[in-house]
């Protein structure tokens, strides 16, 4: 009996990547005004940021409903495979609960992992799960191993602007203006399944230094497990600058840096120009 992985689109895994990995993705919905789009199906990351930059009002994102998960489950169960589902944090979305509800009629066949993360945090958890699958673990064994590892995942993101936190009502207009005048670059992280502020720096150079310090403070990167880098927006220039500035952190451990783009779920709140690092702590 084979094991099949399903993950939601908040992981920012593209349809092309999903096809190459042999997994299934289920899309969240993105709403601009009165128009709804299926994430990464009706709208690419590039199209999302083009609209985001042009819009005066933030889009909204909608959780995956149970019916969508049930539809994704059906053909996999029919062919006799068990399923491991990975969702974004249950504290950020009802998507996890939808996956659980849709799985209730199939006990022992579907195992739902609450990643307590999002974006590249979900991505590296999936990649770790795929390595466990290669080792011959069952769906239930993979579920238990991934659940144990969620607390060891760190996602840190350096923001280039406070504008989108202001638009989303997470900070005041006065705070955003003061931050802009002082060139404040905040770093956010996932903590117990929620997005929280980890620190602030003046300017991009100090921001890159702060990101490095926070990686070290967290315990450092476990290069024996998957890790990932990502950027939001239409250009990877800030991420490339960060990679150059911190090359000694990577070069002795790997000759390949896996880079992806941040999609609508997190991109709505951080805006373009953010860079992120996701990893398992040592």
Backbone bond lengths (Angstrom), bond angles and torsions (degrees), N, CA, C in turn:
res aa  C-N    CA-C-N  psi(-1)  N-CA   C-N-CA  omega(-1)  CA-C   N-CA-C  phi
1 X - - - 1.471 - - 1.526 109.41 -
2 X 1.326 117.17 124.80 1.458 122.19 -177.38 1.530 111.03 -84.09
3 X 1.336 115.33 167.32 1.461 122.47 177.00 1.521 108.11 -120.38
4 X 1.326 115.96 131.58 1.460 121.74 -179.17 1.529 109.09 -117.82
5 X 1.323 116.94 136.21 1.463 121.97 179.05 1.523 110.95 -97.33
6 X 1.328 115.12 139.34 1.465 122.57 171.23 1.523 107.67 -125.17
7 X 1.328 116.97 137.31 1.463 121.25 179.51 1.523 109.12 -140.79
8 X 1.333 117.56 148.49 1.463 118.98 179.83 1.526 110.91 -82.91
9 X 1.330 115.17 165.74 1.464 120.12 -173.08 1.521 113.56 -73.75
10 X 1.337 118.04 -8.22 1.462 119.73 174.47 1.520 111.42 -65.39
11 X 1.329 116.76 -15.17 1.468 121.86 175.61 1.523 111.83 -71.44
12 X 1.340 116.42 -13.81 1.474 123.01 -179.03 1.522 112.75 63.41
13 X 1.309 116.68 24.90 1.458 121.27 171.73 1.529 108.08 -82.26
14 X 1.307 116.79 124.71 1.458 121.20 -175.82 1.531 110.69 -76.47
15 X 1.332 117.52 160.62 1.464 119.80 176.11 1.527 112.51 -56.54
16 X 1.338 117.30 -36.01 1.463 120.90 179.27 1.525 111.07 -65.87
17 X 1.331 116.70 -41.86 1.464 120.79 177.80 1.529 110.68 -65.66
18 X 1.324 116.20 -42.02 1.463 120.34 -179.92 1.522 110.77 -60.75
19 X 1.318 116.11 -42.44 1.464 120.44 179.22 1.528 110.83 -63.06
20 X 1.335 116.70 -42.20 1.465 120.92 179.93 1.526 111.73 -66.22
21 X 1.334 116.96 -34.30 1.463 121.64 -178.39 1.530 112.14 -84.52
22 X 1.328 117.70 -13.93 1.451 120.97 -178.28 1.513 113.15 74.31
23 X 1.347 116.72 34.49 1.461 121.52 -179.26 1.531 109.32 -119.15
24 X 1.324 115.55 172.79 1.460 121.77 177.49 1.520 109.56 -115.65
25 X 1.325 117.44 136.65 1.461 121.39 173.89 1.526 109.10 -113.10
26 X 1.325 115.89 145.05 1.467 121.16 174.43 1.528 107.71 -117.69
27 X 1.333 117.48 130.66 1.466 119.58 -172.56 1.520 114.48 -86.18
28 X 1.334 115.54 139.79 1.446 120.39 162.47 1.532 106.93 -76.44
29 X 1.313 116.56 169.50 1.453 121.42 178.22 1.524 109.86 -106.16
30 X 1.336 115.86 143.69 1.460 123.00 176.13 1.524 107.54 -116.53
31 X 1.333 116.82 129.46 1.459 120.43 -176.89 1.523 109.71 -118.37
32 X 1.329 116.03 116.87 1.461 123.00 171.51 1.526 107.17 -106.41
33 X 1.330 116.16 110.63 1.459 119.09 -177.52 1.514 110.59 66.02
34 X 1.331 116.55 -114.45 1.462 120.96 179.68 1.530 111.61 -110.16
35 X 1.329 116.48 5.58 1.465 120.39 -176.61 1.522 110.29 -104.17
36 X 1.335 116.03 127.78 1.459 122.07 -178.35 1.523 110.19 -105.15
37 X 1.335 115.60 137.32 1.457 121.61 179.64 1.526 108.70 -126.35
38 X 1.327 116.43 145.02 1.461 120.57 171.49 1.520 108.20 -83.79
39 X 1.317 115.54 123.07 1.466 121.70 -175.73 1.527 111.14 -55.29
40 X 1.324 115.89 125.90 1.472 125.32 176.82 1.524 114.26 69.06
41 X 1.332 116.80 2.08 1.460 120.74 174.42 1.527 109.45 -108.83
42 X 1.330 115.79 -53.71 1.461 120.65 177.87 1.523 111.80 -91.78
43 X 1.323 117.36 -13.20 1.464 121.00 -174.97 1.527 110.08 -148.58
44 X 1.329 116.35 125.07 1.459 120.91 176.55 1.526 109.84 -82.51
45 X 1.327 116.48 170.35 1.461 120.05 176.65 1.522 111.12 -60.27
46 X 1.320 117.23 -41.87 1.467 120.34 -180.00 1.519 110.81 -61.82
47 X 1.313 116.86 -46.09 1.468 120.71 179.46 1.519 110.58 -63.50
48 X 1.341 117.53 -37.16 1.457 120.65 178.83 1.529 111.15 -61.41
49 X 1.326 117.82 -48.27 1.467 120.02 -177.39 1.523 111.99 -70.09
50 X 1.308 117.62 -32.24 1.467 119.56 174.86 1.524 110.25 -61.42
51 X 1.315 117.05 -43.72 1.464 121.08 177.89 1.532 111.24 -69.21
52 X 1.334 116.59 -41.32 1.463 120.96 -177.95 1.526 110.73 -60.82
53 X 1.323 116.79 -44.10 1.461 121.47 -178.39 1.531 111.04 -66.43
54 X 1.314 116.60 -35.47 1.465 120.99 -177.75 1.524 113.11 -79.38
55 X 1.346 117.06 -22.82 1.461 120.92 -172.17 1.522 112.61 -86.68
56 X 1.334 116.25 141.43 1.464 121.24 175.52 1.530 111.67 -85.25
57 X 1.324 116.01 -17.37 1.461 121.42 -177.83 1.524 109.03 -117.04
58 X 1.323 115.88 137.11 1.462 119.44 179.30 1.520 111.17 -66.67
59 X 1.323 117.39 142.51 1.465 119.88 170.91 1.529 109.04 -72.10
60 X 1.305 115.85 169.55 1.463 120.81 174.17 1.523 108.28 -119.70
61 X 1.310 116.24 157.59 1.461 121.29 175.93 1.523 108.68 -119.60
62 X 1.321 115.45 145.40 1.465 121.60 -177.51 1.520 110.43 -119.34
63 X 1.328 116.89 140.31 1.446 122.39 -178.13 1.523 111.67 -63.49
64 X 1.319 115.74 160.73 1.460 121.29 173.90 1.535 107.83 -74.93
65 X 1.340 119.51 125.10 1.466 120.38 179.52 1.529 111.43 -76.69
66 X 1.327 117.58 158.01 1.469 120.69 179.29 1.531 113.46 -54.38
67 X 1.333 117.60 -36.32 1.467 120.55 -178.02 1.523 111.71 -61.69
68 X 1.341 116.63 -34.79 1.470 119.63 179.06 1.526 111.12 -68.35
69 X 1.325 115.67 -39.10 1.468 118.53 176.18 1.529 110.27 -66.34
70 X 1.326 117.22 -43.42 1.464 120.42 179.98 1.523 110.48 -59.10
71 X 1.321 116.09 -39.49 1.460 120.37 178.78 1.524 111.05 -65.69
72 X 1.331 116.83 -37.40 1.461 120.62 178.40 1.526 111.11 -71.49
73 X 1.334 116.94 -35.08 1.467 120.69 -178.50 1.528 112.45 -67.46
74 X 1.339 116.06 -40.81 1.467 121.44 -165.74 1.531 114.57 -52.59
75 X 1.332 120.40 -54.18 1.472 118.41 -176.64 1.524 113.23 -67.84
76 X 1.323 117.18 -27.91 1.466 120.28 179.82 1.524 109.90 -71.37
77 X 1.321 116.53 -43.15 1.461 120.75 178.11 1.522 111.05 -65.51
78 X 1.334 115.94 -38.27 1.467 120.37 -179.17 1.526 112.07 -62.51
79 X 1.332 116.57 -31.11 1.471 118.28 179.19 1.524 111.74 -87.51
80 X 1.334 116.81 3.22 1.450 121.29 172.34 1.508 116.19 92.61
81 X 1.344 117.41 7.38 1.462 120.12 -179.00 1.525 111.46 -88.50
82 X 1.327 116.61 148.01 1.458 121.84 168.69 1.529 108.67 -85.43
83 X 1.333 116.24 164.90 1.469 120.71 -171.91 1.526 110.73 -130.74
84 X 1.330 115.51 135.95 1.461 122.67 167.90 1.524 106.84 -114.34
85 X 1.324 116.13 122.24 1.461 122.22 -179.26 1.524 108.86 -107.66
86 X 1.329 116.47 135.65 1.461 121.74 175.39 1.523 108.10 -120.43
87 X 1.335 116.72 126.29 1.463 120.42 -178.78 1.529 110.84 -122.62
88 X 1.334 114.21 162.87 1.459 118.86 172.42 1.521 109.62 -65.77
89 X 1.305 116.37 167.53 1.463 122.36 -173.86 1.530 112.43 -51.69
90 X 1.314 115.17 133.60 1.466 120.91 177.51 1.520 111.40 -65.71
91 X 1.341 117.38 -16.15 1.460 120.84 -179.78 1.531 112.39 -88.73
92 X 1.332 115.59 -3.37 1.461 120.44 177.60 1.521 112.17 -111.91
93 X 1.329 117.45 -18.91 1.459 120.91 -172.73 1.523 110.12 -158.06
94 X 1.327 115.01 156.29 1.460 120.52 174.61 1.515 112.75 -85.84
95 X 1.336 117.31 8.02 1.462 121.21 -177.80 1.527 111.92 -60.94
96 X 1.336 116.81 -41.03 1.467 120.06 178.25 1.526 110.29 -58.89
97 X 1.319 117.24 -46.61 1.463 120.67 -178.92 1.522 110.92 -64.17
98 X 1.337 117.08 -36.29 1.468 120.14 176.73 1.521 110.96 -61.62
99 X 1.332 116.23 -42.75 1.463 120.65 179.51 1.524 110.88 -63.09
100 X 1.329 116.28 -39.64 1.468 121.02 179.62 1.524 110.66 -67.03
101 X 1.322 116.66 -43.88 1.473 120.65 -179.70 1.528 110.33 -60.25
102 X 1.338 116.13 -44.96 1.467 120.37 -178.65 1.521 112.31 -67.08
103 X 1.337 116.71 -21.48 1.468 120.65 -178.05 1.523 113.45 -90.28
104 X 1.337 117.59 -8.86 1.467 120.71 -171.34 1.523 113.87 -61.65
105 X 1.331 117.07 -28.46 1.471 119.78 -179.00 1.528 112.70 -82.91
106 X 1.338 116.63 2.40 1.470 119.77 -176.47 1.530 110.80 -132.43
107 X 1.320 118.08 60.19 1.470 120.23 -178.61 1.522 111.54 -61.16
108 X 1.324 114.71 138.64 1.453 120.34 179.04 1.507 114.95 79.54
109 X 1.348 116.87 -0.93 1.470 120.24 -179.38 1.532 112.06 -113.85
110 X 1.330 116.86 -27.67 1.467 121.32 -175.92 1.520 108.44 -126.89
111 X 1.348 115.63 129.26 1.466 121.96 -178.45 1.524 108.74 -124.93
112 X 1.341 116.53 121.25 1.459 121.54 -172.58 1.529 110.34 -106.52
113 X 1.331 115.88 121.54 1.465 122.45 -179.00 1.525 109.13 -101.06
114 X 1.327 116.42 123.13 1.464 121.69 171.45 1.526 107.03 -84.80
115 X 1.325 116.99 107.90 1.469 120.24 -174.85 1.522 112.80 -67.21
116 X 1.346 117.29 -19.94 1.469 122.10 -172.01 1.528 110.51 54.37
117 X 1.329 115.71 24.94 1.458 121.29 -178.06 1.523 108.63 -146.14
118 X 1.312 116.12 -165.92 1.455 122.14 179.75 1.516 108.14 -163.19
119 X 1.323 116.53 163.80 1.470 120.78 172.17 1.530 110.04 61.50
120 X 1.336 118.42 -127.01 1.453 120.28 -176.62 1.529 112.78 -69.57
121 X 1.330 117.87 -16.34 1.459 119.99 172.88 1.514 111.12 -65.15
122 X 1.337 115.92 -44.03 1.468 120.43 174.54 1.526 110.92 -64.32
123 X 1.324 115.07 -42.28 1.471 120.24 -176.98 1.525 111.36 -58.28
124 X 1.332 117.84 -48.42 1.465 118.60 -176.42 1.526 111.47 -71.94
125 X 1.339 117.12 -27.24 1.464 119.45 175.56 1.525 109.80 -67.33
126 X 1.327 116.98 -41.00 1.460 121.01 175.65 1.532 110.71 -61.92
127 X 1.329 116.97 -45.88 1.464 119.93 -178.53 1.523 110.91 -61.68
128 X 1.327 116.66 -37.99 1.466 119.73 176.58 1.529 110.14 -65.80
129 X 1.342 116.38 -40.13 1.456 120.21 177.75 1.518 112.28 -61.46
130 X 1.323 116.76 -37.13 1.463 120.29 178.72 1.526 111.67 -67.15
131 X 1.331 117.29 -33.04 1.464 119.34 176.06 1.535 110.48 -68.86
132 X 1.336 116.95 -35.14 1.467 120.13 176.93 1.525 110.66 -67.62
133 X 1.333 115.87 -36.06 1.456 119.71 177.07 1.524 110.98 -62.89
134 X 1.327 116.20 -40.53 1.463 120.71 178.03 1.527 111.56 -63.31
135 X 1.331 116.62 -25.79 1.463 120.99 178.86 1.528 112.11 -82.93
136 X 1.341 116.42 -2.27 1.453 120.44 175.08 1.509 116.11 91.91
137 X 1.343 117.77 13.36 1.462 119.83 179.83 1.529 110.55 -72.31
138 X 1.326 115.06 150.75 1.461 121.21 177.65 1.526 109.81 -78.83
139 X 1.337 116.38 170.55 1.460 120.82 179.14 1.531 110.87 -59.38
140 X 1.321 116.87 -43.33 1.468 119.53 -179.48 1.524 111.11 -67.07
141 X 1.308 117.53 -39.42 1.472 120.57 178.35 1.528 110.82 -65.52
142 X 1.315 116.72 -39.70 1.466 120.12 177.60 1.526 109.94 -65.18
143 X 1.327 116.75 -43.45 1.465 121.35 178.17 1.529 111.00 -56.37
144 X 1.317 116.66 -47.07 1.471 119.95 -178.02 1.530 110.79 -65.86
145 X 1.326 117.02 -40.71 1.465 120.62 -179.21 1.529 110.95 -66.71
146 X 1.326 117.16 -42.71 1.464 120.33 -179.59 1.526 110.92 -67.31
147 X 1.316 116.92 -40.53 1.466 120.28 178.64 1.522 111.03 -60.67
148 X 1.334 116.18 -38.42 1.468 120.39 178.19 1.527 111.74 -67.46
149 X 1.338 117.05 -28.09 1.465 120.94 -175.11 1.526 113.98 -88.06
150 X 1.324 118.62 -12.84 1.468 119.56 -175.45 1.528 112.44 -59.18
151 X 1.322 116.89 -34.01 1.463 119.95 -179.44 1.519 113.92 -72.91
152 X 1.336 116.50 -9.99 1.460 120.40 -179.57 1.533 112.61 -99.04
153 X 1.331 116.39 -0.13 1.467 120.06 -179.92 1.526 109.76 -87.39
154 X 1.322 115.65 135.18 1.462 121.47 174.40 1.527 108.77 -122.97
155 X 1.310 116.00 133.85 1.462 122.24 172.07 1.523 107.04 -124.73
156 X 1.322 116.89 121.78 1.459 122.95 178.65 1.517 108.36 -122.32
157 X 1.341 116.96 134.07 1.461 120.86 -178.19 1.518 110.42 -132.86
158 X 1.327 115.87 128.49 1.467 123.12 176.14 1.523 107.77 -96.04
159 X 1.335 117.18 120.84 1.456 121.85 -177.57 1.521 110.96 -91.97
160 X 1.314 115.74 143.89 1.467 121.08 178.76 1.514 112.12 -91.17
161 X 1.324 117.74 -19.06 1.456 121.76 -176.22 1.525 110.32 -146.42
162 X 1.331 115.43 152.08 1.457 121.53 175.31 1.528 111.43 -98.89
163 X 1.325 116.66 -1.47 1.455 122.12 -172.86 1.524 112.53 -58.86
164 X 1.324 116.95 -40.05 1.458 119.01 -174.37 1.525 111.93 -81.24
165 X 1.319 117.37 -26.40 1.465 119.78 170.92 1.521 109.65 -66.71
166 X 1.342 116.18 -35.57 1.469 120.65 176.69 1.525 110.13 -67.02
167 X 1.340 117.27 -48.21 1.463 120.43 -179.53 1.518 111.62 -59.48
168 X 1.324 116.59 -34.49 1.456 120.96 -179.13 1.511 113.52 -82.61
169 X 1.351 117.40 0.42 1.455 121.66 177.52 1.515 114.37 78.26
170 X 1.349 117.56 12.93 1.460 120.62 -178.25 1.527 112.56 -84.18
171 X 1.338 116.59 -22.10 1.460 121.24 172.15 1.524 107.60 -138.48
172 X 1.346 116.95 160.56 1.464 120.63 -178.15 1.521 110.93 -78.93
173 X 1.337 115.65 162.74 1.467 120.97 177.31 1.523 110.59 -62.15
174 X 1.344 116.29 -36.98 1.466 120.12 -179.86 1.524 110.92 -66.09
175 X 1.331 116.57 -41.63 1.467 120.45 178.39 1.525 110.41 -64.03
176 X 1.328 116.28 -41.28 1.460 120.52 179.74 1.517 111.14 -64.67
177 X 1.338 117.14 -41.02 1.464 121.00 179.55 1.523 110.72 -65.59
178 X 1.330 116.13 -45.69 1.464 119.76 179.00 1.520 110.51 -62.10
179 X 1.317 116.68 -40.95 1.456 120.52 178.91 1.510 112.15 -64.16
180 X 1.325 116.26 -38.51 1.464 120.37 178.67 1.514 111.40 -66.18
181 X 1.325 116.95 -43.32 1.468 121.19 179.95 1.524 111.64 -64.46
182 X 1.325 116.25 -33.43 1.467 120.91 -178.58 1.532 112.00 -93.89
183 X 1.329 116.99 2.47 1.469 122.78 -177.71 1.529 111.55 55.26
184 X 1.344 115.02 46.87 1.462 120.63 179.84 1.527 110.01 -76.12
185 X 1.329 116.10 130.73 1.463 122.77 177.60 1.533 108.22 -117.34
186 X 1.324 117.36 104.40 1.461 119.14 -179.79 1.525 112.27 -80.54
187 X 1.322 116.48 152.09 1.462 122.74 171.41 1.523 107.31 -114.43
188 X 1.338 116.05 127.30 1.459 120.38 177.66 1.519 108.77 -112.56
189 X 1.325 115.19 158.67 1.463 120.50 179.89 1.515 109.57 -145.86
190 X 1.326 116.14 169.63 1.455 121.74 172.87 1.529 107.84 -94.74
191 X 1.316 115.30 128.88 1.465 120.52 178.98 1.516 108.72 -136.32
192 X 1.325 116.50 116.36 1.463 122.24 -177.88 1.524 111.15 52.02
193 X 1.342 115.67 39.67 1.456 120.61 175.36 1.505 115.92 85.18
194 X 1.342 117.82 0.95 1.458 121.93 -179.13 1.530 110.70 -119.56
195 X 1.334 116.23 154.78 1.460 121.24 176.72 1.520 108.41 -87.12
196 X 1.328 116.89 122.67 1.464 121.63 -178.21 1.529 109.75 -132.92
197 X 1.330 115.25 160.88 1.459 121.03 177.38 1.527 109.54 -77.85
198 X 1.338 115.74 130.93 1.462 120.24 -179.97 1.520 112.31 -105.15
199 X 1.329 117.37 -19.70 1.451 120.43 -179.27 1.516 111.28 168.23
200 X 1.351 115.83 172.06 1.464 121.99 179.39 1.516 109.07 -137.92
201 X 1.332 115.64 149.87 1.462 120.64 178.98 1.525 109.02 -140.01
202 X 1.340 116.14 159.15 1.462 122.00 176.57 1.523 108.69 -95.73
203 X 1.313 117.31 108.20 1.455 121.11 175.91 1.519 113.06 86.90
204 X 1.328 115.07 163.14 1.466 121.41 -175.27 1.523 112.83 -66.05
205 X 1.350 117.71 -39.50 1.458 119.79 -177.49 1.521 110.87 -63.56
206 X 1.333 116.73 -46.61 1.462 119.70 178.13 1.531 110.41 -67.39
207 X 1.335 115.73 -31.77 1.459 119.45 176.90 1.518 111.58 -63.23
208 X 1.331 117.09 -43.76 1.464 121.27 176.73 1.520 111.13 -61.81
209 X 1.340 115.92 -40.05 1.468 120.38 178.09 1.527 110.94 -64.39
210 X 1.343 115.57 -40.96 1.462 119.52 179.47 1.520 110.73 -64.61
211 X 1.320 116.55 -40.28 1.462 120.49 178.61 1.526 109.93 -59.77
212 X 1.305 116.08 -43.55 1.462 120.56 178.90 1.528 110.95 -63.32
213 X 1.328 116.51 -43.87 1.460 120.74 -179.92 1.525 111.64 -61.81
214 X 1.333 115.86 -39.71 1.463 119.55 -179.17 1.528 111.55 -69.92
215 X 1.334 117.06 -33.17 1.473 120.01 174.39 1.524 109.73 -62.22
216 X 1.328 115.85 -46.75 1.462 120.07 179.98 1.528 111.21 -65.39
217 X 1.343 116.66 -40.52 1.462 121.01 -179.50 1.524 111.52 -63.65
218 X 1.319 116.86 -32.00 1.462 120.55 -178.37 1.528 112.43 -73.44
219 X 1.330 116.56 -14.27 1.463 120.57 -179.81 1.509 113.43 122.53
220 X 1.337 116.42 -7.07 1.458 119.66 179.35 1.510 113.07 88.87
221 X 1.318 115.87 164.91 1.458 122.44 -175.34 1.522 111.31 -86.36
222 X 1.322 115.63 131.47 1.461 120.82 172.99 1.531 107.48 -85.85
223 X 1.311 116.86 98.78 1.458 120.82 -176.80 1.523 112.90 -76.36
224 X 1.334 117.35 -0.12 1.458 120.67 173.98 1.533 111.15 -82.59
225 X 1.333 116.78 -10.66 1.459 122.69 178.70 1.532 108.99 -118.31
226 X 1.330 117.75 168.09 1.464 120.00 -179.62 1.530 112.61 -61.93
227 X 1.319 116.74 149.09 1.457 123.56 171.86 1.519 107.05 -143.01
228 X 1.340 116.72 166.96 1.459 119.18 -176.54 1.512 110.56 -155.80
229 X 1.330 115.11 153.03 1.461 123.71 171.79 1.520 107.94 -119.59
230 X 1.333 116.59 152.60 1.461 119.28 179.63 1.525 109.72 -152.71
231 X 1.321 115.12 160.33 1.465 121.00 174.93 1.521 109.16 -139.16
232 X 1.329 115.92 154.94 1.460 120.57 177.13 1.521 109.45 -110.37
233 X 1.329 115.95 152.34 1.447 120.22 177.90 1.514 113.27 101.83
234 X 1.331 114.98 -159.67 1.458 121.75 -173.48 1.518 113.33 -103.21
235 X 1.327 117.41 -3.06 1.462 120.91 -178.26 1.523 110.10 -136.99
236 X 1.336 116.05 142.85 1.464 121.03 177.51 1.525 112.03 -100.46
237 X 1.347 117.45 16.16 1.468 121.48 -173.79 1.527 111.95 -59.42
238 X 1.336 118.09 -42.74 1.464 120.25 -178.05 1.527 111.05 -68.53
239 X 1.313 116.76 -35.56 1.466 119.28 177.08 1.519 110.71 -67.56
240 X 1.329 117.17 -41.71 1.465 120.41 178.53 1.527 110.87 -61.66
241 X 1.334 116.40 -37.93 1.470 120.29 177.23 1.529 110.27 -64.80
242 X 1.337 116.77 -42.54 1.461 120.38 177.92 1.523 111.13 -61.93
243 X 1.321 116.87 -43.86 1.466 121.15 -179.48 1.529 110.06 -61.01
244 X 1.324 116.84 -43.35 1.471 120.85 179.01 1.518 110.92 -62.81
245 X 1.339 116.25 -44.24 1.468 120.68 -177.92 1.524 112.68 -67.30
246 X 1.335 116.90 -25.59 1.473 119.72 -175.39 1.528 111.78 -118.88
247 X 1.327 116.91 27.03 1.461 120.49 -174.41 1.525 112.75 -58.73
248 X 1.334 117.76 -33.44 1.461 119.42 -179.04 1.529 112.16 -65.05
249 X 1.343 116.39 -20.95 1.459 120.60 177.68 1.522 111.38 -68.81
250 X 1.345 116.09 -28.17 1.455 120.71 -172.93 1.524 114.31 -107.64
251 X 1.343 116.71 -37.38 1.463 120.01 -162.74 1.526 114.50 -62.26
252 X 1.324 117.32 -28.67 1.460 118.60 -179.36 1.529 112.54 -84.06
253 X 1.342 116.58 -3.78 1.466 120.41 -176.12 1.518 113.49 -115.38
254 X 1.329 117.90 -26.55 1.459 120.18 -175.08 1.519 110.39 -155.27
255 X 1.322 116.07 152.35 1.461 120.58 174.71 1.528 110.69 -109.12
256 X 1.336 115.82 9.87 1.462 120.21 178.76 1.521 110.14 -140.57
257 X 1.334 116.45 125.15 1.453 121.53 176.64 1.528 109.37 -105.73
258 X 1.334 117.56 111.22 1.468 120.61 -179.57 1.523 110.94 -73.22
259 X 1.321 116.66 119.05 1.463 122.43 -175.06 1.522 110.09 -120.92
260 X 1.328 116.12 134.45 1.462 121.53 176.51 1.526 108.90 -135.14
261 X 1.323 116.00 177.17 1.459 120.10 178.09 1.522 110.16 -108.23
262 X 1.316 115.49 147.92 1.461 122.53 178.54 1.523 108.44 -82.88
263 X 1.317 116.85 129.74 1.455 121.30 -176.97 1.512 114.23 -92.70
264 X 1.333 115.36 -157.10 1.459 120.94 -168.21 1.528 113.94 -70.87
265 X 1.329 118.41 -33.84 1.462 120.01 -172.48 1.529 111.22 -62.06
266 X 1.323 117.46 -47.85 1.462 121.27 176.99 1.525 111.02 -91.01
267 X 1.330 117.20 -34.11 1.458 120.90 -179.05 1.514 113.52 -58.73
268 X 1.325 117.57 -31.95 1.465 121.32 176.98 1.514 111.66 -57.46
269 X 1.318 117.45 -36.54 1.465 121.98 -173.35 1.525 113.37 -95.15
270 X 1.336 117.63 -30.21 1.465 118.95 -177.33 1.518 112.08 -97.14
271 X 1.350 117.36 -20.57 1.450 120.52 -179.47 1.516 112.17 73.90
272 X 1.327 116.63 -178.74 1.466 120.55 179.17 1.524 111.66 -72.69
273 X 1.318 116.38 159.09 1.464 120.93 174.85 1.511 115.42 89.44
274 X 1.323 117.73 0.84 1.469 119.82 177.86 1.530 109.79 -81.65
275 X 1.325 116.15 149.92 1.464 121.40 172.92 1.526 107.67 -126.24
276 X 1.328 116.47 146.17 1.460 120.40 -174.59 1.513 111.58 -138.29
277 X 1.330 114.69 149.57 1.459 122.87 175.81 1.526 107.53 -126.81
278 X 1.323 116.86 130.30 1.457 121.28 176.57 1.523 110.04 -125.55
279 X 1.325 116.85 135.06 1.461 120.38 -175.42 1.520 111.46 -162.06
280 X 1.317 116.04 165.53 1.457 122.95 169.42 1.524 107.08 -93.23
281 X 1.308 116.93 135.61 1.463 119.45 178.70 1.518 109.52 -76.18
282 X 1.327 115.33 154.86 1.455 120.53 179.58 1.514 110.47 -65.15
